Amino acid sequence: MAIEVIRDLNDPRVSMFTGGLSDDLFIAESPAVIEKALNAGVVPRAMLAERAQAERFAHVSCPVYTAERDVLAALTGYHLTRGVLCAMERPAMCDADAICAQGRRIGVLEHIADPANVGAIFRCAAALGMDGVLLTGNCADPLYRKATRAAMGTTFILPWAVCAYPIQVLHRHGYFAIAMALRSDAMDIGDPSLIAHQRIAIALGNEGFGLSDAVIDQCDATAIIPMHNNVDSLNVATSASIAFYRLSMPAATAVLPTVSAASCCRAINDESAPP
């Protein structure tokens, strides 16, 4: 489509870029993230970019707006990462039961507050062979601009769902749930018995206070990462990468079908009561 120049900060055509998330839209930032979203079938509404990036995305089937760098910064309130934003329609929510039914390795996030951590965990999960991610409703939105950027667009590749009772859903599908928590009975994450299950889930909690007692008590085992020099914890995304890597190691498990986001996604109500 033709590239349109924006000169007025109050131009209504770009008002969608001045807000944050909404029920039907999110903002993707950086060419790599936007391209992954487009390749995954996410629908673009409009793009806002510096001239060089605007020309790169001129083929996209939505309005493409451009402005000088200082105008863009004044409009959005921050300097654009690699000079481009895209307002996109929220994809249909994935179904937690479908993700669990088709996978064998699932990450569970409870109350992860920092969008950058959520994004980094998604990137680790995708890279290390996890089949999906379940998040409680008090986690940062995986479609937040900072989260999708930290995830390098893997948010649009890896199936995920917001779920009020993730451990109950996992148990319904025969998963062995492991809580990453500092408890006296916690096992070494390297213990071979922890991966001697066909289906396994790893639960990680809030950056400050970790997993809730309720989630830990619902899990089948508790695990820790052995550390040195009196260090008792790592950043949650770092912990996730170590735990996910451990789960990616060979084990005597049956091979289940590869999971794709498209096969698991449909609009659902996530806040229903547990069965």
C-alpha positions as CSV (number, residue, x, y, z in Angstrom):
1,M,0.0,0.0,0.0
2,A,1.0,3.6,-0.4
3,I,3.2,5.1,2.4
4,E,1.5,8.0,4.1
5,V,3.5,10.7,5.9
6,I,2.4,11.8,9.4
7,R,3.3,15.4,10.5
8,D,0.7,16.1,13.2
9,L,1.0,14.3,16.6
10,N,-2.8,14.4,17.0
11,D,-3.4,12.7,13.6
12,P,-6.3,10.3,14.4
13,R,-4.9,7.7,11.9
14,V,-2.1,6.8,14.4
15,S,-4.0,7.1,17.6
16,M,-3.8,3.4,18.1
17,F,0.0,3.7,18.6
18,T,-0.3,6.1,21.5
19,G,-2.1,3.7,23.8
20,G,-1.1,0.3,25.1
21,L,-2.8,-3.1,24.9
22,S,-6.5,-3.4,24.2
23,D,-9.0,-6.2,24.0
24,D,-8.6,-6.5,20.3
25,L,-5.2,-5.0,19.4
26,F,-1.5,-5.2,20.5
27,I,1.6,-3.4,19.3
28,A,4.5,-5.4,17.8
29,E,7.9,-3.8,17.6
30,S,11.0,-4.5,15.5
31,P,11.2,-6.0,12.0
32,A,12.0,-9.5,13.2
33,V,9.0,-9.7,15.6
34,I,6.6,-8.2,13.1
35,E,7.7,-10.6,10.3
36,K,7.3,-13.6,12.6
37,A,3.8,-12.4,13.5
38,L,2.9,-11.9,9.9
39,N,4.3,-15.3,8.9
40,A,2.1,-16.8,11.7
41,G,-1.0,-15.3,10.2
42,V,-1.5,-12.5,12.7
43,V,-3.6,-9.7,11.0
44,P,-2.0,-6.2,10.8
45,R,-4.1,-3.1,11.2
46,A,-1.5,-0.4,10.6
47,M,2.2,0.2,10.6
48,L,4.2,3.2,11.9
49,A,7.8,3.4,10.8
50,E,10.8,5.4,9.9
51,R,11.1,5.9,6.1
52,A,13.6,3.0,5.5
53,Q,11.5,0.5,7.4
54,A,8.2,1.9,5.9
55,E,9.5,1.0,2.5
56,R,10.5,-2.4,3.6
57,F,7.0,-3.1,4.7
58,A,5.2,-1.3,1.9
59,H,3.9,-4.7,0.6
60,V,1.9,-5.4,3.8
61,S,-1.9,-5.2,3.4
62,C,-2.5,-2.4,5.9
63,P,-1.9,1.3,6.0
64,V,1.8,2.2,6.4
65,Y,2.6,5.5,8.1
66,T,5.9,7.2,8.4
67,A,7.4,10.3,10.1
68,E,10.7,11.7,11.2
69,R,12.4,9.9,14.1
70,D,11.8,12.8,16.6
71,V,8.1,12.9,15.5
72,L,7.8,9.2,16.1
73,A,9.4,9.4,19.5
74,A,7.1,12.3,20.5
75,L,4.1,10.4,19.2
76,T,4.8,7.1,21.0
77,G,6.7,8.4,24.0
78,Y,9.8,6.3,23.3
79,H,12.3,5.7,20.6
80,L,11.3,2.8,18.3
81,T,13.4,-0.3,18.4
82,R,14.7,-0.6,14.9
83,G,12.3,2.0,13.7
84,V,9.0,0.2,13.3
85,L,5.7,-0.6,15.1
86,C,2.8,-2.6,13.9
87,A,-0.7,-2.5,15.4
88,M,-2.1,-6.0,15.0
89,E,-5.2,-7.9,15.9
90,R,-5.0,-10.2,18.8
91,P,-4.9,-13.8,17.6
92,A,-7.5,-16.3,19.0
93,M,-6.6,-17.6,22.4
94,C,-5.2,-21.1,22.5
95,D,-7.0,-23.9,24.4
96,A,-5.1,-25.1,27.5
97,D,-6.6,-28.6,27.2
98,A,-5.6,-28.9,23.5
99,I,-2.0,-27.8,24.2
100,C,-1.7,-30.3,27.0
101,A,-3.3,-33.1,25.0
102,Q,-1.0,-32.7,22.1
103,G,2.3,-32.0,23.9
104,R,4.6,-33.7,26.4
105,R,6.7,-30.8,27.8
106,I,4.8,-27.7,29.2
107,G,6.0,-24.6,31.0
108,V,3.8,-23.0,33.6
109,L,4.1,-19.4,34.7
110,E,2.5,-18.0,37.8
111,H,2.4,-14.3,38.4
112,I,5.5,-13.5,36.3
113,A,5.3,-9.7,36.5
114,D,8.0,-8.4,34.2
115,P,7.1,-8.6,30.5
116,A,10.7,-9.0,29.6
117,N,10.9,-12.1,31.7
118,V,7.8,-13.5,30.2
119,G,9.2,-12.9,26.7
120,A,12.6,-14.4,27.6
121,I,10.9,-17.5,29.0
122,F,8.9,-17.9,25.8
123,R,12.2,-17.7,23.8
124,C,13.8,-20.3,26.0
125,A,10.8,-22.6,25.8
126,A,10.7,-22.4,22.0
127,A,14.4,-22.9,21.6
128,L,14.6,-25.8,24.1
129,G,11.8,-27.9,22.8
130,M,8.9,-27.1,25.1
131,D,5.5,-27.8,23.5
132,G,3.6,-24.9,25.1
133,V,3.2,-22.5,28.0
134,L,0.3,-22.0,30.4
135,L,0.1,-18.7,32.3
136,T,-2.0,-17.6,35.2
137,G,-4.1,-14.5,34.7
138,N,-1.8,-12.4,36.9
139,C,1.2,-12.8,34.6
140,A,2.3,-10.0,32.3
141,D,0.6,-10.2,28.9
142,P,2.8,-12.1,26.4
143,L,1.6,-9.7,23.7
144,Y,2.9,-6.7,25.5
145,R,5.4,-4.9,23.3
146,K,8.3,-5.5,25.6
147,A,7.4,-9.2,25.9
148,T,7.1,-10.0,22.2
149,R,10.4,-8.2,21.6
150,A,12.2,-10.2,24.3
151,A,10.6,-13.4,22.9
152,M,12.0,-12.5,19.4
153,G,8.5,-13.3,18.0
154,T,8.4,-16.9,19.5
155,T,5.1,-15.8,21.1
156,F,3.5,-16.4,17.7
157,I,5.1,-19.8,17.2
158,L,4.7,-21.5,20.6
159,P,1.2,-22.4,21.7
160,W,0.2,-20.7,24.9
161,A,-2.9,-20.1,27.0
162,V,-4.0,-18.1,30.0
163,C,-5.4,-20.6,32.5
164,A,-6.9,-20.1,36.0
165,Y,-6.0,-23.6,37.2
166,P,-3.0,-24.8,35.1
167,I,-1.9,-27.7,37.4
168,Q,-5.4,-29.2,37.4
169,V,-5.5,-29.0,33.6
170,L,-2.1,-30.7,33.4
171,H,-3.1,-33.5,35.8
172,R,-6.2,-34.1,33.7
173,H,-3.8,-35.0,30.9
174,G,-1.4,-37.1,32.9
175,Y,1.4,-34.7,33.4
176,F,4.0,-34.9,36.2
177,A,4.2,-31.4,37.5
178,I,7.5,-30.1,39.0
179,A,7.5,-26.9,41.0
180,M,10.7,-24.9,40.9
181,A,10.9,-23.7,44.6
182,L,13.3,-23.4,47.5
183,R,12.0,-26.1,49.8
184,S,13.7,-28.5,52.1
185,D,12.4,-31.5,50.2
186,A,13.3,-30.1,46.8
187,M,15.1,-32.5,44.4
188,D,18.1,-31.6,42.2
189,I,16.7,-30.6,38.8
190,G,19.4,-33.0,37.4
191,D,17.9,-36.0,39.2
192,P,17.1,-38.6,36.5
193,S,13.8,-39.6,38.2
194,L,12.4,-36.2,37.3
195,I,12.4,-36.9,33.6
196,A,11.3,-40.5,33.9
197,H,7.8,-39.5,32.9
198,Q,6.1,-39.3,29.5
199,R,4.6,-35.9,30.2
200,I,6.2,-33.3,32.4
201,A,5.5,-29.7,33.3
202,I,7.8,-27.2,35.0
203,A,6.2,-24.4,37.1
204,L,7.9,-21.1,37.7
205,G,6.8,-18.3,39.9
206,N,7.0,-14.6,40.6
207,E,10.3,-12.8,40.5
208,G,10.1,-11.7,44.1
209,F,8.2,-14.4,46.1
210,G,8.2,-17.4,43.7
211,L,5.4,-19.9,43.3
212,S,2.4,-19.7,45.6
213,D,2.0,-22.4,48.2
214,A,-1.2,-23.5,46.5
215,V,0.6,-24.2,43.2
216,I,3.5,-25.9,44.9
217,D,1.2,-28.2,46.9
218,Q,-0.6,-29.2,43.7
219,C,2.6,-30.2,42.0
220,D,4.0,-33.8,42.1
221,A,7.6,-32.8,43.0
222,T,9.7,-29.7,43.9
223,A,13.0,-29.1,42.3
224,I,15.9,-26.7,42.7
225,I,19.0,-25.8,40.7
226,P,22.2,-26.5,42.8
227,M,24.2,-23.3,43.2
228,H,27.5,-22.1,44.7
229,N,28.9,-19.2,46.7
230,N,25.7,-18.8,48.8
231,V,23.6,-17.8,45.9
232,D,20.1,-19.1,46.5
233,S,18.3,-18.0,43.3
234,L,18.6,-16.9,39.7
235,N,16.5,-14.7,37.4
236,V,13.4,-16.6,36.6
237,A,14.1,-16.6,32.9
238,T,17.6,-18.0,33.6
239,S,16.1,-20.7,35.8
240,A,13.6,-21.5,33.1
241,S,16.3,-22.0,30.5
242,I,18.2,-24.5,32.8
243,A,15.0,-26.4,33.7
244,F,13.8,-26.5,30.1
245,Y,17.2,-27.7,28.9
246,R,17.1,-30.5,31.5
247,L,13.7,-31.6,30.1
248,S,15.0,-31.6,26.6
249,M,17.6,-34.3,27.4
250,P,16.8,-37.8,26.2
251,A,14.5,-39.9,28.3
252,A,12.6,-43.2,27.8
253,T,9.4,-41.5,26.7
254,A,7.0,-42.1,23.8
255,V,7.2,-39.7,21.0
256,L,4.0,-37.7,20.7
257,P,2.9,-35.5,17.7
258,T,4.6,-32.2,17.2
259,V,2.5,-29.3,18.6
260,S,1.7,-26.2,16.6
261,A,0.0,-23.0,17.7
262,A,-2.6,-23.3,14.9
263,S,-3.7,-26.8,16.1
264,C,-4.4,-25.6,19.6
265,C,-5.9,-22.2,19.1
266,R,-9.6,-21.2,19.4
267,A,-11.5,-18.6,21.4
268,I,-12.3,-19.8,24.9
269,N,-13.3,-18.5,28.3
270,D,-10.2,-19.1,30.5
271,E,-11.8,-18.1,33.8
272,S,-14.1,-21.0,34.2
273,A,-14.1,-22.9,37.4
274,P,-12.1,-26.1,37.7
275,P,-13.9,-29.3,36.9
